[in-house]
Structure formats: structure tokens, C-alpha cells
Amino acid sequence: MSSRRYDDQQIQRFVDDFHRDSFCILPAHISNDKMSRWKQTFEPLLHDHIAAQGNLQNRGANRYYVTLPFAHPFADPDIYDNDDVLAIVEKLVGKDFRMVQLATDTPTRGSDYQELHRDAPPLFPEWDRETPSFQLAVNFPLVDVTDENGPFEVVRGTHVLSKAEALRRLESGEAKLEPVKLKLGDVMIRDVRHLHRGTPNRTDEPRPMVVIGYSRKWLHRPEVNIRVPRAAIASMSERARHMLRGNPVVESLDAPEEVEVYQSFAF
């Protein structure tokens, strides 16, 4: 498990940024060496996914969603059990949160603009207003994100608005769509309900973006989970075991992965 880089006041500033903008960014939070190992290990997984499931381009043409195995180097407690990240997560979705997702979204050459969307529907659509945060995405890229390789674009602060109101403000010019160009090692914590979209990757190198999902204890989305090897549980921190509860525990990850079932992602 990691140790804190930020004190309580600094953590609160990140939380305040999140409440204002719908996201916050921890700069240079993960070492480049770790990210290089992730990238090297991920490249054959992406190749195999495209070969086996290349027709699953539900994120848009030449854009691939790939779940990561909970194994080295991806099952790294310095990242998923990170003290700073989880101090922010706890303030946003409560102490008894769960970790529910470990995956990637990767545009390659030939990808296009996604439609503006949110990653979760409102809890109470008949209420015509939004609740406090209930689902978070912790994102970090495996390469520097540039204008050319498909930066994520977001309309700040729209997590607290209905989708209709967010679109109205965007169309009227009261709000704007802007790219978030993360550097290798940066970590973004965001509310999945803000308006956003992926943009085209115009380079020959894939642009993988990792997503680790954390949610309130009562939220269950059956399309996402993490297969946790039983042998890994003994070496986890008590916090990690608790936040990974509810995920399937397996004897081995050697069995072939099922076809990705996280198909409906845009709301």
C-alpha cells in the first residue's frame, strides 16, 4: 500500500476542484517506469482483443474497451490501493466504497469523435436534478495524451446538471467543451456523469486510457467486475479486501476471458 504525498488540506483542495469541475488531476502521481511496464504488458492484450473481438467496437470505430486481468503489473496496490487517491474517493462516495472496475479504453488510428455522453444514467430521472456523486472513474494514460492521439474532452461541472440542461448550456455558449491532455503519470478522478466524449486518434500508436472504477457501497452494475484470484487475497491490505468485496473470486485467471459485456456505456 502506498503512503500519502498530500496532507489533508491538499486533499480537500482536490475535492473542491472535483466539486467545481467534475474532476481533479493529481500530476505526476505514478512513476513513468510503472506506466512503461503497464504499456508493455497491455500491448499484446490489445492485439489479442482486436484479433478475437475486433467486431466489438461499441465505443466507436477503432476504439476498444478491454478489461485488464487482476495480475502483475496491473494488480498493483500502489495504484489501486493508493492512499491519496482513496482519501479523495472516500470524501466523494463515502467510507464504505467499492472497487468495481479495472479496464482500458483505447482509440487507434481511424477512430472518430464520440457523441457527447455520460457514463451512467441519473439515479432518479423523474427528479430533474442530480444527486451527489455515486460512481467515480480514476483515469490515467499509458502514453502522453496530445492533440493528435485522441484527448478526452469534457464540459466542466456538468455532473451536477441534468443532461438536458448541460446540453443547453453548451449550445448557448455558457459552457464549453475542452480537452484534458494528461501526461504519463497523471491521475484524473472524475464523476462519470459529466458530458464528455473521446476524440480521434490520428497517430499510428494506440492511446490507452486506464479506468479504475470506485462506487458507493450499494451501487451494482453487473456489466463490470474484477475477477480476483483467490491466491491474491492473502497479500492484500484489509482495505483492499474490503473494497474488492462483491467481485467474483476465481481459482485462476488462466481460463479464457468471456466476451466483453460492458456494451451500453453512453447515457
C-alpha positions in Angstrom: 0.0 0.0 0.0 1.2 3.5 -0.8 1.9 6.4 1.6 0.4 9.8 1.4 2.0 12.5 -0.7 -0.6 15.1 0.2 -1.8 16.5 3.5 -5.4 16.9 4.5 -5.6 20.5 3.2 -4.2 19.5 -0.1 -6.6 16.5 -0.4 -9.5 18.9 0.3 -8.3 21.2 -2.5 -8.5 18.2 -4.9 -12.0 17.5 -3.6 -13.0 21.2 -4.1 -11.7 21.1 -7.7 -13.8 18.0 -8.3 -17.0 19.5 -6.9 -16.4 22.6 -9.1 -15.2 20.9 -12.3 -16.5 17.3 -12.0 -12.9 16.1 -12.0 -9.5 16.7 -10.4 -6.0 15.8 -11.5 -3.1 14.6 -9.4 0.0 15.5 -11.5 2.9 13.0 -11.9 1.4 10.7 -9.4 2.5 7.4 -10.8 6.1 6.7 -11.9 6.9 6.5 -15.6 8.7 3.2 -15.0 5.4 1.6 -13.7 3.5 3.0 -16.6 6.0 1.7 -19.1 5.6 -1.8 -17.7 1.8 -1.5 -17.9 2.1 -0.3 -21.5 4.4 -3.2 -22.5 2.1 -5.7 -20.9 -1.0 -4.2 -22.3 0.1 -4.1 -25.9 -0.3 -7.9 -26.6 -3.6 -7.9 -24.6 -4.9 -5.2 -27.0 -3.6 -7.1 -30.0 -5.3 -10.3 -28.9 -8.6 -8.5 -28.1 -8.7 -7.0 -31.5 -8.0 -10.3 -33.1 -10.6 -12.1 -31.1 -13.3 -9.5 -30.5 -12.4 -6.8 -33.0 -16.1 -6.5 -34.0 -16.9 -5.2 -30.6 -16.3 -1.5 -31.4 -19.2 -0.2 -29.4 -17.2 2.8 -28.2 -16.9 3.8 -31.8 -14.9 2.8 -34.8 -11.4 1.6 -33.9 -11.9 2.3 -30.2 -11.6 -0.7 -27.9 -12.7 -1.4 -24.3 -10.5 -4.0 -22.7 -10.8 -5.3 -19.2 -7.4 -5.9 -17.5 -6.6 -9.1 -15.6 -6.1 -8.6 -11.9 -2.5 -9.8 -12.0 1.0 -8.3 -12.3 1.6 -5.5 -13.2 -2.0 -4.3 -13.2 -2.8 -5.6 -9.7 -0.5 -3.0 -8.1 -1.6 -1.8 -4.7 0.5 1.3 -5.1 -2.1 2.3 -7.7 -5.4 0.7 -6.9 -4.9 1.0 -3.1 -3.3 4.4 -3.3 -3.6 6.4 -0.1 -4.0 9.8 -1.8 -6.5 8.6 -4.4 -8.6 6.8 -1.9 -8.6 9.7 0.5 -10.3 11.7 -2.3 -12.6 8.8 -3.2 -13.7 8.4 0.4 -14.7 12.1 0.6 -16.7 11.8 -2.6 -18.5 8.5 -2.3 -18.3 7.6 1.4 -16.0 5.5 3.5 -17.6 2.1 2.6 -16.9 2.4 -1.2 -16.2 -0.5 -3.5 -13.7 -1.0 -6.3 -15.6 -2.4 -9.3 -13.7 -1.9 -12.5 -10.1 -2.3 -13.9 -10.1 -1.7 -17.7 -8.9 0.4 -20.6 -10.4 2.5 -23.4 -8.1 2.8 -26.4 -8.6 4.7 -29.6 -6.4 3.7 -32.5 -5.9 5.3 -36.0 -9.3 5.5 -37.7 -11.2 6.4 -34.6 -13.6 9.3 -34.6 -15.4 11.7 -32.3 -17.8 10.0 -30.0 -21.2 11.5 -29.4 -21.4 13.6 -26.2 -22.5 11.3 -23.4 -22.4 10.4 -19.7 -21.2 7.0 -18.4 -24.2 6.5 -16.1 -27.8 7.5 -16.1 -29.3 9.6 -13.3 -30.4 7.7 -10.3 -33.8 9.4 -10.3 -34.6 10.7 -13.8 -38.1 11.9 -12.7 -36.5 14.3 -10.2 -34.9 16.5 -12.9 -31.8 17.2 -10.8 -28.7 15.3 -9.9 -27.6 13.6 -6.7 -24.2 13.7 -5.0 -21.6 11.5 -6.7 -22.1 7.8 -6.6 -19.7 6.4 -9.2 -16.1 7.6 -10.0 -13.6 6.8 -12.7 -10.0 7.1 -11.9 -8.2 7.5 -15.2 -4.5 7.5 -16.2 -3.0 7.1 -19.7 -0.2 4.8 -20.7 1.2 7.4 -23.1 1.3 11.2 -23.0 -2.1 12.5 -24.3 -1.7 15.0 -27.1 -3.9 16.9 -29.6 -3.1 14.2 -32.2 -3.8 11.0 -30.3 -7.3 11.4 -29.1 -7.7 13.5 -25.9 -10.7 13.1 -23.7 -13.0 16.2 -24.0 -15.2 17.3 -21.1 -17.8 20.0 -20.2 -16.7 21.0 -16.7 -19.2 21.0 -13.9 -22.0 19.2 -15.8 -22.1 16.3 -13.3 -24.5 18.4 -11.1 -26.8 19.2 -14.1 -29.4 17.2 -15.9 -28.2 16.1 -19.3 -30.7 18.4 -21.0 -29.5 21.4 -19.0 -25.9 20.6 -19.7 -26.5 20.4 -23.4 -28.4 23.7 -23.3 -25.5 25.5 -21.6 -23.1 24.0 -24.1 -25.2 25.1 -27.1 -25.8 28.6 -25.6 -22.1 29.1 -25.0 -22.4 29.3 -21.2 -20.3 26.2 -21.0 -17.6 24.8 -23.4 -16.1 21.5 -24.4 -12.4 21.3 -23.7 -9.6 18.6 -24.0 -7.9 17.1 -21.0 -4.4 16.3 -22.1 -3.0 14.1 -19.3 0.8 13.4 -19.1 2.2 10.0 -18.4 1.9 9.5 -14.7 -1.0 12.0 -14.2 -4.1 10.7 -12.5 -7.6 12.1 -13.1 -10.5 11.4 -10.7 -13.9 12.2 -12.3 -17.6 11.9 -11.9 -18.8 9.7 -14.7 -21.9 11.8 -15.3 -20.3 14.9 -16.8 -20.8 15.5 -20.5 -17.7 14.2 -22.4 -16.5 12.4 -25.5 -13.5 10.7 -27.0 -11.8 12.3 -30.0 -9.9 10.8 -33.0 -6.5 9.2 -32.6 -4.7 10.4 -35.8 -1.4 8.7 -35.0 -0.2 5.1 -35.6 0.2 4.5 -31.8 -2.8 3.4 -29.7 -3.7 5.7 -26.9 -4.7 3.5 -23.9 -6.5 5.1 -21.0 -6.9 3.0 -17.9 -10.0 3.3 -15.8 -10.3 2.0 -12.2 -13.9 2.3 -11.1 -15.0 3.1 -7.5 -18.6 3.4 -6.4 -20.8 3.8 -3.3 -21.3 0.5 -1.5 -24.9 0.0 -2.7 -24.3 0.5 -6.5 -24.1 -2.6 -8.6 -23.6 -2.5 -12.4 -23.5 -6.2 -13.5 -21.7 -5.4 -16.7 -18.5 -4.6 -14.9 -16.5 -6.6 -12.3 -13.0 -7.7 -11.5 -12.0 -11.4 -11.4 -9.9 -11.6 -8.2 -7.6 -14.6 -7.9 -8.1 -16.3 -4.5 -4.3 -16.5 -4.0 -4.0 -12.7 -4.3 -6.4 -12.0 -1.4 -4.0 -13.0 1.4 -1.4 -10.4 0.4 -3.9 -7.5 0.2 -4.4 -4.9 2.8 -7.6 -5.1 4.8 -8.9 -2.0 3.0 -8.2 -3.6 -0.4 -10.0 -6.8 0.6 -13.0 -4.8 1.8 -13.2 -2.6 -1.3 -12.9 -5.5 -3.7 -15.8 -7.4 -2.0 -18.6 -8.4 -4.3 -16.3 -9.2 -7.2 -16.0 -12.8 -8.3 -13.2 -14.7 -6.7 -11.6 -17.3 -9.0 -9.0 -20.0 -8.5 -7.1 -19.0 -11.6 -7.1 -16.4 -14.4 -5.9 -19.0 -16.9 -9.4 -19.6 -18.2 -10.2 -17.6 -21.3 -11.9 -14.2 -20.7 -15.5 -14.0 -21.6 -16.6 -11.7 -24.4 -16.8 -8.1 -23.0 -20.3 -7.5 -21.8 -19.9 -3.8 -21.0 -21.7 -2.7 -24.1 -24.1 0.0 -23.1 -21.9 2.8 -21.8 -23.4 6.1 -23.1 -26.3 7.8 -21.4 
